[in-house]
Amino acid sequence: MLQRQRTLSKSSARSTVRTNTRFWRAAGIDDSPVDSTAVNESVKPLCLALPPRAAVALCLASAAAIDAELETVAPDLMAAIEASPNHYRFNRSLHRNGHLDEIESLVQK
């Protein structure tokens, strides 16, 4: 199955997401809220086990990968996302910059 996922084009993947979303909404299943505290607490032991510089490198690499992927989103899909009540999740810089400032201050100590 992993190989099949790799061969899907981006337009096929977007079409699949749209189809599934329509199906879920028709079935009465809507977006679920994200409990960021629960998510953060669940990964905290793993994050604390990383050496500090490895954690910084992982954060920066992950941020760059997310930014690069978001650059490939089709304009019509981005417009639909921005029109939804959950679009803030896609503008990661609103949340990320504060954390980057915290990381930089800790690394410089």
N, C-alpha and C positions, 0 to 999 in steps of 0.2 A: 504494500500500500504506500509506503514511503516513496518508492520510485515513481508511482503514479502521481503523487502530489508534486513531485519535482518537475514533471513534464506538463502540468497544467499551465496554460498561458495566463497572464494576469487578467485578461478580459474574461476568460473562463472562470477564474477564481472569483472575480467580482460578480459575475452572473450567478454563480452558485450561492454566494453570500446573499445577494438580493432575493433569489428564489427561496432560500431557507428563511430569511427574515419575513417575507410575505407569508409563508406557511405558518411560522410561529405566531405572527400577529393575528392571522385568521383563526388560529387555535386559542387565542386569548393569552398567549405568552408574550410578555413585553420585556423591555430592557430590565435587567436586574441591577440594583444599585451596588456600587462597590464599597465594601467596608474597608477603607484604607488602613484603619487601625489593625484589623484582623490580618490583612495581607502583610503589613509591615511586621507585626509581631510573629507571624508564622515563619518569615524568612530571617528574622533577626539572629537566631543562633548560627545559621549558615554564614551570614554576613560577618558576624563577630569572629568567626573562625578563620577568616581570610587575613593574610598579612595586610597591614594598612595600605602599602603602595599597590599591592595586587587589587585591593578593593577599589582604589582610585582609578587604576587602569581599566578595570572592568566597568565601572560606572561611565567613564568617558567613552570607552569603546561602544558600550550599549547605547549611549546617547547619540553618538555619531551614526550608528546603524539605524536607529529609529528615525533620525532626521533624514537620512538618505532614502529610506523606504517611503517616508511621507512625501518626499519630492517626486516620487513616481506615481502618486495617486492622480487619477484622471480628474480634470477640472470639474466635470459634472458630478463625480462622486464626492469630491471635496465640498462642492456647493451643497450637496444633500447632507453631508455630515455637519457642515457649519449651520445649516438650517435646523438641525435636530437639537434637542435640549442637552445632548451629551457631547457637543463639539469641543468643550474645554479639554477633554481627554486627549485630543489630537494636537493641541498647542502646548506641547510639553515644556516649552521655555518658560511659560507662566509659573510653573511649579519648580522647574529644574534649577533656575538661576540662583535661588536662595540656597539650595543644597550645594551647588558648586562653590559658592562663596564660603560656606561652612567647611567644605573639604579643603579648599585652598588655605584657609586660615589654620586648619589643623596640621596640614602637611608642612607648612612653613615653620611650625614650632620646633 
